[in-house]
Amino acid sequence: MILQSKQAGASVFEPYATSPSPQHHGQRVIEGQRLMQTVSDPFHGWTSGLQRDHRYYWRLLCNWKGSVDLAKLDAKGLELYGELCGRALAKAHARSGDRQAIAAWLAAGKVFDQALEAFGLHYADQAERDYRQFMQAIKEGRLEARMIF
C-alpha cells in the first residue's frame, strides 16, 4: 500500500467566495472529494506540515485514471464527452447538497420549479455575459485563440 501526499493550497475560487475560507485547505479538498464521489478512498486524510502555512492531504495511490485527447475527438465525440462531464458535475452537485436544508425549504411551500427556472435563467444570462467577455478579450488581443482539430 502506498499513500500519496499532496500539498493543498487555496482554491482559485477563494477570492470570489461569499463564505469564509476554510481553516485547512487539505480538509477542504478531502471533504469536497467525499461529497462528490460515490465511494471515496477510505485512506483520505489531511495534515499540516512543519511549516504552519503548509497544508497537505493524502490518498491511497491507485492511479487508474484515464484521459481523453480532446484534439482527437470529432463533433459527436466532443458532444458525448461534454454530456459525460455534465453528468459527473450534476452528480457531484446532487451529492453535495444539504439534504435537511433542502427538505425544509421544500416543505415550507416555496415553489421549487419556479426557483429552479429563475436560477437557470440567471445562470444562462451569466454564461452569455462570460462568453461575450471572453470573445471581447480575444478580439482585443488579451487572449490568444487557436483552432485545434
C-alpha positions in Angstrom: 0.0 0.0 0.0 1.3 3.4 -1.0 -0.2 6.7 0.3 0.3 9.7 -1.9 0.6 13.1 -0.3 -0.1 16.4 -2.0 0.2 20.0 -0.8 -3.2 21.8 -0.8 -3.3 25.5 -1.5 -6.1 27.9 -1.5 -8.9 27.4 -4.1 -8.7 29.6 -7.1 -12.3 30.5 -6.3 -11.5 31.7 -2.8 -11.3 35.4 -3.7 -14.8 35.2 -5.1 -16.4 33.2 -2.2 -19.1 34.7 -0.1 -18.5 32.4 2.8 -15.3 32.3 5.0 -12.3 30.4 3.7 -11.7 27.0 5.3 -9.1 26.8 8.1 -7.3 23.9 6.4 -7.1 23.5 2.6 -6.3 19.8 2.9 -9.6 19.3 4.8 -11.4 21.3 2.1 -10.0 19.1 -0.7 -10.9 15.8 1.1 -14.3 16.9 2.2 -15.1 18.0 -1.3 -13.9 14.7 -2.7 -16.0 12.8 -0.2 -19.1 14.8 -1.2 -18.6 14.2 -4.9 -17.5 10.6 -5.0 -20.0 7.7 -4.6 -17.3 5.6 -3.0 -14.5 7.6 -1.5 -11.0 6.4 -0.7 -11.0 5.1 2.9 -7.5 6.4 3.4 -8.3 10.0 2.6 -6.9 12.4 5.2 -5.2 15.7 5.8 -2.5 17.2 8.0 -0.3 20.3 8.5 3.4 20.4 7.7 6.2 21.5 10.0 5.8 25.0 8.5 2.4 26.3 9.7 1.2 27.5 6.3 1.8 24.2 4.6 -1.3 22.0 4.4 -1.4 18.5 2.9 -3.9 15.8 2.1 -3.2 12.2 1.2 -4.9 9.3 -0.6 -4.3 5.7 -1.5 -2.2 5.7 -4.6 -4.1 3.7 -7.3 -3.6 5.6 -10.4 -6.3 4.1 -12.5 -7.2 7.4 -14.1 -7.7 7.7 -17.8 -7.8 10.8 -20.0 -9.2 11.8 -23.3 -7.3 13.6 -26.0 -9.8 16.3 -26.9 -8.0 17.3 -30.0 -8.7 13.8 -31.5 -12.5 13.9 -30.9 -14.9 14.6 -33.8 -18.0 16.6 -33.2 -20.1 13.6 -32.0 -17.3 12.5 -29.6 -16.9 16.0 -28.2 -20.7 16.1 -27.7 -20.6 12.8 -25.8 -17.6 13.9 -23.8 -19.5 17.1 -22.8 -22.5 15.1 -21.8 -20.4 12.8 -19.6 -18.7 15.8 -17.9 -22.2 17.4 -17.4 -23.5 14.2 -15.8 -20.5 13.9 -13.5 -20.9 17.6 -12.4 -24.6 17.1 -11.9 -24.0 14.0 -9.7 -21.4 15.9 -7.7 -23.9 18.8 -7.1 -26.6 16.4 -6.2 -24.5 14.6 -3.6 -23.1 17.8 -2.1 -26.4 19.4 -1.1 -27.6 19.7 2.5 -30.5 17.2 2.5 -32.1 18.6 5.6 -32.0 22.2 4.4 -33.4 21.2 1.0 -36.2 19.2 2.6 -37.1 22.0 5.0 -37.1 24.5 2.1 -39.4 22.3 0.0 -41.7 21.7 3.0 -42.0 25.4 3.6 -44.2 25.7 0.5 -41.8 27.5 -1.8 -42.4 26.9 -5.4 -39.5 24.6 -6.4 -39.9 24.6 -10.1 -40.1 28.4 -10.3 -36.9 28.7 -8.2 -35.1 26.3 -10.5 -36.3 28.2 -13.5 -35.2 31.5 -12.1 -31.8 30.1 -11.2 -31.4 28.5 -14.7 -32.3 31.8 -16.4 -29.9 33.7 -14.2 -27.1 31.1 -14.9 -27.7 31.2 -18.6 -27.5 35.1 -18.6 -24.3 34.9 -16.7 -22.9 32.3 -19.1 -23.7 34.6 -22.0 -22.1 37.6 -20.3 -19.0 35.5 -19.6 -18.9 34.4 -23.3 -19.1 38.0 -24.5 -16.3 39.0 -22.2 -14.2 36.0 -23.5 -14.8 36.9 -27.1 -14.0 40.6 -26.5 -10.7 39.6 -24.8 -9.8 37.6 -27.9 -10.8 40.4 -30.2 -8.7 42.9 -28.2 -5.7 40.5 -28.2 -5.7 39.9 -24.4 -6.3 36.2 -25.1 -4.9 34.1 -27.9 -7.4 31.7 -29.7 -6.3 28.8 -31.8 -8.4 26.2 -33.6 -7.3 22.6 -32.8 -8.6 19.8 -34.9 
